[in-house]
Amino acid sequence: MALRTRSVRPAMALRVVPAVLACLATASLASAQATRTWVSGVGDDANPCSRTAPCKTWAGAISKTAAGGEIDALDPGGFGAVTITKSVTLDGGGGQVASVLVAATNGIVVAAQPTDVVILRNLRVNGLGGSGTPGLNGILFLSGKRFHVEHCVIFGFPQLAIGVEPSGGAAGQLFVSDTEMANNGTGILLKRGTSATGTIAATIERSCMDGNATGLDAEDYSVATMLDGFVSANSTTGVLSTAANGTSEINLEGCIVAGNGVGVQANANGTVRLSETMVTSNTTGLQESGTPAGTIISYGNIQIAGNTTNGAPTSTVPQQ
């Protein structure tokens, strides 16, 4: 008996062929994104960003890197400004200079999704402070779930070294460790939009803010905890907690605040808590200001000495 065969009707073929082509295109796009890509000072953004054919810039590599992936620097270089819209790690590598150097613009902008985690590690972000066309902000975190800054140096930005200013959606979390923010307008600014919900939570470890106008500035709907840090030589204020909307809080543990205009300032609706912290060599050590006045709380184990005007905490809470 002869086998009967079925032919594909022309109308069905017209429907099937475009679908197959679309699937192939999608598969091709997915395969073009690797979980680990590379940049090099002698790379080319036309390359696939592999280790043997690296890209030239962070921006060139990020489009070829899958969500949740990592971009690594093979050698020293300036890899340019970048906007990040997904989970990714940018790692400059230890012991070399992997930089973002910008004039008249922002260095790194994070505008990711509410579930995304972004990590920046081993980077120098240079705003060309003192030049005719300096950069604007070093790193801006506008949206995302968690944002890590590790082993970085951010300097020369007349506005912000690190700004966390989400305007809506879930509140962001910032983690900064072993990082220096020097000679900027503000070292770190935390501030929620007036119509936003939730609170920014920031943890800052083993980091320093020196030579800025303001070191750490926690504003509307933010809570910052700084451990084993240095806040020094900031011309206006070392540590400032203030809120025009909602409240703000700063907790200092094991920190040194020295050589600033005002060492620690709690303005209206702001609270600062101090433990195992030294405040010295400032023009004013502790200052409460605003209406209603902010609150500075000591746990009885701090040193306030050697300032032109020492000031005093609002209250002292015995350790338990």
N, C-alpha and C positions, 0 to 999 in steps of 0.2 A: 504494500500500500504506500503510495507516495505521501510524504509528509507535507502538511499544509503550512505555509508560512503566512505571517501577518505583516503587511506593510504599514509603515507609519503614514497616516493620512497627512496631506500637505498642511492642513489647518493645525493639526497637532504638532507637526514639525516646527511650524512658525512659533508655537508657544514654547517648545522644549529647548530649541537652540539658544534663544536669549537667556533663558534660565541657567543653562549650562555655562554660557560665557560669563554671566554674572558671578556664578560660584567660583569659576576659575580666577576671575579678577580679584575676588575677595580673598581667595587662598593665596594668590600672589602677593597682595598687600600685607597679609598677616605674616607671610614668610619673610617679607622685607624688614620686619621689625625684630631685632634680636634682643635677648634679655640682658646682654652685656655688649656695650659698644665702646669705642676708643676715640680720643682726640689726641692730636700731636701738633707741636709748633710747626712742623713741616707737612702737615696733612692737607687734605683737600675735601671740601664738603660734597664734591661729586662722587667721592668714594663711598663704599658701603659701610664705613665706620668699623670695620673689623680690625683686629690687632695688626694685621699685615697691610691693611689699607685704611688707615685711620682718617677721620674727618679733621677739619681745621678749627671748628668752633663748637661750643655747647649747643647753639641754636641749630647748627647743621646736624648734629648727632641726635638731638632729642626727637626729631621726626622719624628717625630710624631705630628708636629704642622703644621696646614694648612697655606698657604700663607695669610698674613694679620693678622695672629693670634698673641697670646701673651704667653710668658713663664714667670711664676712668681716663685720666691723663697719663699718656705714656712718657712724656718728657716735659721739661719746662716750656712755658709758652703763655701768651695772652689769648684767651679763648672767647672773649667777647661777652656782651650782654645777652640775656636770655629770659624768655617768659615761659614759666612752667605751668602746665595745665593738667598734669596727671601725676600719679605716684611715681617717683623716680629718685635715684641717688646720684649726685654729682660729687665725685671724689678726685681731688687734685693730686692725690698720692703724697706720701710723707717724704720730707727731705728735699723738696724741689719747689720751684715757684710756678704755681698754676693760678693765673690771675684773671680777673675781670677788671678791665680798665676802661672807664667811660667818661665822656665829657657831655654836659648838657642833657643827660638822660639818666634813667635808673639803671643800676647794675643788674639785679636779679629780681624779677617779679613773680610771685607765686599766686596764681589764680586757678587753683585746683578744685576738684569736686569735694563734696562734704565728707566722703569716705577716704580721701587720698592722704598719703603720708609722704612728705618730701624731706630728704636729707641732703644737706650741704656739708661737705667735709674737706678739710685741708685746702682751703681757698684763700687767696688774697683779693680783696675787693677794693679797688683804688679809685677814689673820686677826684683825683687831681686837685685837691684843695690847694688854694693859693695861685692856681693858674687863671688865665682869662676866661676859660669856659669850663668850670668844674662840673662834676656830675651832680645829680639831684639827691637821690637816696641810694644807699648801698643795697639793701634787701628789703622788699616790701612783701608782707604776707597778707594777702587780701581774702583768700578763702582756702579751705582745706580742713582736714581733721587734725593732723599733727605736723609740726614743722621743727626739724632739728638743725641746729647750727653747731658744728663740732670742729675744733682746732682751726678756726678761721681768724683772719685779721681784716678788719673793715675800717678804712680810714679815708679822710679827706673829703667827706660829703657834707656840704653846708646845711643840709636838712637832717636826715636820719641815717644812722648806721643800720639799724634794724627797726622797721616799723611794722607792728601787727595791728591792722585797722580793718577788720572784717565789718562789712556794712549790713549783713543779713545772714540768715541761716544759722546753722549750729556754731557755737562759739569755738574758737581755735585754741590749740594747746601749743605752747612754745617751749622748747628745750634748748638751752645754750650751755655749752661746756667748753672749757679751755680756749676761750675766744677773747680777743682784744678789740675794743672799739675805741679808736683814738682820733682826736682832732676832727670831730664831726659837730654838727649842730646839736644833735641829741644821740646818745649811745643807743638806748632802747626806748621806744615809745609803745605803750599798750593802750588801745582805745577802741571801744565799741561804738558803732553808730547809734544815734539817739533812738532810732526805731527798732533796733536789734534786740534779740532776746539772748539770754545766756551770759556767761562770764568768761573772759579770757583768763586762762591759767598759764603762768610762766614759771619755769624753774631754771635758775641760772647758777651754774656751778663753776668754781675755779676760773673765773673770768674777771677781766678788768675793764673799766671805763675811765679813760684818762684824757685830759686835755680837750674835752668837749665843752660846749656851753652848759648842757645838762647831761648828767650821767644816765640815771634810770628814772623814767617818767611814766608812772602808772596812773591812767586816767579812768574814764567812765567804764564801769562794769569790768574791772580787771583785778586780778590777784597775782602778785609776783612774790616769789620766794628766792632769795639769793643766799647761797652758801659759799663760805670760804672765798669771798671776792674782795677786790680792791676798787674803790671809787675815789679817784684822786685828781686834783688840779682841774676840775671842771669850773669854769669861770662864774657861772650863775648858781647852780645847785647841783649837789652830788646826787641826792636821792629825793624825789618828789612824788608824793601821793596826793592827788587832787581829783575832784569829779564835779563837773557841772551837771551831769545826769547820773543818777544812781550813786554808787559808792566805789571806792578803790582802796586796795590794801597792799602794803609791802611788808614782808617779813625778812629781816636780816639776821643771819646766824653765822658767827665766826668771820665777820667782815671788818675791813679797815676803811674808814671814810676820812680822808685827809686832804688838806690843802685846797678845799673848794671854797666858793663864795659862801653859800649856806651848805652845811654838811648834810643834814637831814631835815626835810621840811614836810609837814603835814598841813595841807591847805583844806579848804571847805570840803566836807564829806570824805576826807581822806584819813587813813589810819596807817601808822607805821609801828611795827613791833620790833624791838631790839633784844638780841640775846648774844652774849659772848662777842660783843662788837666794840671796837674802839673808834671814837669820833674825836679827831685831834687836828690842830693846825689849820682849822677853817676860820674864816672871818666870823661866822656864826655857827656854833655847833649844832644845836637843836632849835627849830623854830616852828611854832604853831601859828597859823594865820587863817584868814578867811572868815566868812560868816555862813554857817556856824564854824568856829575854829576847828581845825583838824586835831587829831589825837595821836600823841606819841606815847607808846607804852614800853616800859622797861621791865625786864624780868630780874632786875637786881644784880646782874652780873656784867654790866657794861662799864666802859671807861669814857667819861666825857671830861677832857682836860686839854689845856694848851691851846684853846681857841681864843680869839680876841674876845668874843662873848660866848660863854659856854652854852647857855640855855639850860632847860631842864625838861624832863619828860612830864607829860600830863599826869601820869600815875605809874606806880611801880607795883608789879604783881609778883608775889612771892613764888619761887619755883616749887613745884610739887614733886 
